[in-house]
Amino acid sequence: MKKILFSIAAVTLLTAAFLLAFWALNKPNINDIPSSKEQSMSDDSLVKIPSEDKTSSESTSTEDGRALGPLFSPIKDLIDGGVYKLETVRQKRFGGNSVPVKTTTYYGDGFINIIEEEGHGISTETFIDDSGVYCFDATSSNVYFMTSPSVDTDTIATEGLIYIETGSATVGTAEMTYERYKTEDGEIIDYLFAGNDIKKMKIYSNEDYELISVEISPDISMARTSIPSDAVIIKNS
């Protein structure tokens, strides 16, 4: 399957409307934080990060000797396959106001299609293939083409994870199961599931955290797979 590699360095695109940036994760110090098996994830609470437990019987071995929990293992398999839809909703600030931003990223065979929708109806779209980056103007048929920029895309960490624990959590009124991992960079992430379906990702930052809604699917039927033949291409270096 054909794959595209992109730099993880964020590059400013043509306008602020076309800026695509992936969240930066701060590194918590897990050595200073007590252990816990259950937690509440309401928006107004802060949760301590438990100490690492690499011996849990819930984990399953991977090829490099690390471990993954049984709920996250199928997610890793889907992402490693390279063709999937990732949808996230997270709060972003615009002009001092915090609004929910929904980002849908289609990873296809030889392309990536990104649609970002702000809470008040503004949306931007980016299409990436071997030739470069195409940014769509929502108000016209213009498509801005750039050969050099790299674009950060929404991703979920799957490599080098160390399994810590499985537990239960209350998110709003919903009861969920979480699997907690430490990344290669020492970051702590909870992947939260309703049944077998991933629903949220909780990224810790010291005593605080960011809670992001997440959905992953193998269905990319709604993705843009090419540039329309009638599009007006405007080239930018």
C-alpha positions in Angstrom: 0.0 0.0 0.0 1.3 3.4 -1.0 2.1 5.6 1.9 3.1 9.3 2.3 5.5 10.6 4.8 5.1 14.1 6.2 7.3 16.1 8.5 6.1 16.6 12.0 7.2 20.3 11.9 4.2 22.7 11.7 4.4 25.1 8.7 2.2 28.1 8.4 0.0 27.8 5.4 -1.5 30.4 3.2 -3.9 32.0 5.6 -4.9 31.5 9.3 -8.0 29.7 8.0 -5.8 27.0 6.5 -3.6 26.5 9.5 -3.6 22.9 10.6 -1.8 22.2 13.8 -1.8 19.2 16.0 -1.8 19.7 19.7 1.5 19.8 21.6 1.7 17.5 24.5 3.5 18.5 27.7 5.4 15.9 29.6 4.1 15.0 33.1 6.3 13.7 35.8 4.7 10.4 36.7 7.1 9.8 39.6 5.5 12.6 41.7 1.9 11.4 41.3 0.1 8.8 43.4 -1.5 5.6 42.0 -5.2 5.2 41.3 -7.4 2.7 39.6 -10.6 4.7 39.3 -11.1 8.3 38.3 -13.7 11.0 37.5 -13.3 12.9 34.2 -15.9 15.7 34.6 -14.8 18.9 33.0 -14.3 20.7 36.3 -12.0 18.1 38.0 -8.3 17.5 37.8 -7.0 13.9 38.1 -3.7 12.7 39.4 -1.7 10.4 37.3 -1.0 7.0 38.8 2.4 5.4 38.9 3.3 3.0 36.2 2.4 -0.7 36.4 4.0 -2.8 33.7 3.0 -6.1 35.1 -0.8 -6.0 34.6 -2.3 -9.2 33.3 -4.6 -7.1 31.1 -1.8 -6.4 28.6 -0.8 -8.3 25.5 2.7 -8.6 24.2 3.8 -6.8 21.0 6.7 -7.6 18.7 9.1 -5.2 20.4 8.4 -6.7 23.8 6.2 -3.8 24.9 2.5 -4.3 25.7 -0.9 -3.1 24.6 -4.3 -3.5 26.2 -7.0 -5.6 24.5 -9.1 -2.6 23.7 -6.4 -0.5 22.0 -4.8 -3.4 20.0 -7.5 -3.4 17.3 -7.1 0.4 17.0 -3.4 0.1 16.4 -4.0 -2.6 13.8 -6.4 -0.3 11.9 -4.0 2.7 12.0 -1.1 0.6 11.0 -3.1 -0.6 8.0 -2.9 3.0 6.7 -6.5 3.5 5.5 -9.0 4.9 8.0 -11.0 7.9 9.1 -10.0 9.8 12.3 -12.5 12.3 13.7 -11.6 14.5 16.7 -13.4 17.2 18.5 -11.4 19.5 20.8 -11.7 23.0 22.2 -9.7 25.8 20.5 -9.5 29.5 21.3 -10.3 32.1 18.6 -10.2 35.7 19.6 -10.4 34.8 23.3 -13.4 32.5 22.8 -13.2 28.8 23.2 -15.1 26.9 20.5 -15.3 23.2 19.6 -13.4 22.3 16.5 -14.2 19.1 14.7 -11.4 17.7 12.5 -12.0 14.8 10.2 -8.9 13.2 8.6 -9.2 10.6 5.9 -6.1 8.6 5.4 -6.4 6.9 2.0 -4.2 5.0 -0.3 -1.9 7.7 -1.6 -3.8 10.7 -0.2 -4.9 12.5 3.0 -8.0 14.6 3.1 -8.6 16.9 6.1 -11.8 18.8 6.9 -11.8 21.2 9.9 -15.1 22.6 11.1 -15.4 25.4 13.7 -18.4 25.5 16.0 -20.0 28.5 14.3 -20.1 26.9 10.8 -16.7 27.9 9.3 -14.8 25.1 7.7 -11.5 24.6 5.8 -10.4 21.7 3.7 -6.9 20.4 2.7 -6.0 17.7 0.3 -2.5 16.1 0.2 -1.0 13.7 -2.3 2.4 13.1 -3.8 2.3 16.3 -5.8 1.8 18.6 -2.8 -0.7 20.3 -0.6 -4.0 21.7 -1.8 -6.0 24.2 0.3 -9.6 24.8 -0.7 -11.2 28.2 -0.5 -14.7 27.7 0.9 -16.0 30.9 -0.7 -14.9 30.1 -4.3 -13.7 27.4 -6.6 -10.1 28.4 -6.0 -7.7 25.8 -4.7 -4.3 27.0 -3.4 -1.5 24.6 -4.3 1.9 24.4 -2.5 4.7 22.0 -3.2 7.0 22.7 -0.3 4.9 23.0 3.0 4.6 20.1 5.4 1.3 19.7 7.3 0.8 18.3 10.8 -2.2 16.0 10.7 -4.2 14.6 13.5 -2.8 11.2 14.6 -3.0 8.8 17.5 0.2 7.5 19.1 0.6 3.7 18.5 4.3 3.1 18.4 6.5 2.6 21.5 3.6 2.7 23.9 4.1 1.2 27.4 0.9 -0.1 29.0 0.2 1.1 32.5 -3.2 0.0 33.6 -6.9 -0.5 32.8 -9.6 1.1 34.9 -13.1 2.7 34.9 -13.9 6.3 34.5 -17.0 8.6 34.6 -17.1 11.1 31.7 -20.1 13.3 32.2 -22.9 10.7 32.9 -21.2 7.9 30.9 -19.2 5.1 32.4 -16.2 4.2 30.3 -13.2 1.9 30.4 -9.8 3.5 30.0 -6.4 2.0 29.0 -3.5 4.2 30.1 -0.2 4.4 28.3 3.1 6.2 28.5 4.6 7.2 25.1 8.2 7.1 24.1 8.4 10.8 25.0 7.2 10.1 28.6 3.7 11.5 27.9 0.7 9.9 29.6 -2.5 9.2 27.6 -5.7 7.5 28.5 -7.7 6.0 25.6 -11.4 5.8 26.7 -13.8 3.2 25.4 -17.6 2.6 25.5 -17.7 -1.1 25.0 -15.1 -1.8 22.3 -15.4 1.6 20.6 -12.9 4.3 21.3 -14.6 7.6 22.3 -12.2 9.9 23.9 -8.5 10.5 24.5 -7.3 12.1 27.7 -3.8 13.8 27.5 -2.2 14.7 30.8 -0.2 17.8 31.4 1.2 17.9 35.0 -1.9 18.4 37.2 -4.2 19.2 34.3 -5.4 17.3 31.2 -7.1 17.8 27.8 -10.1 15.7 27.0 -10.6 15.1 23.3 -13.5 13.3 21.6 -12.2 10.6 19.2 -13.8 8.3 16.6 -11.9 5.9 14.3 -13.4 4.0 11.4 -12.2 2.0 8.4 -14.9 3.8 6.3 -13.4 6.5 4.1 -16.2 6.6 1.5 -16.9 10.3 2.2 -13.2 11.3 1.5 -12.1 13.5 -1.4 -9.8 11.3 -3.5 -8.7 13.8 -6.1 -8.8 17.5 -7.1 -11.9 18.4 -9.2 -11.2 18.9 -12.8 -13.0 22.3 -12.8 -11.0 23.7 -9.8 -9.0 26.9 -10.3 -5.5 26.0 -9.1 -3.5 28.9 -7.7 0.1 28.0 -7.3 2.2 29.3 -4.4 5.8 28.6 -3.6 
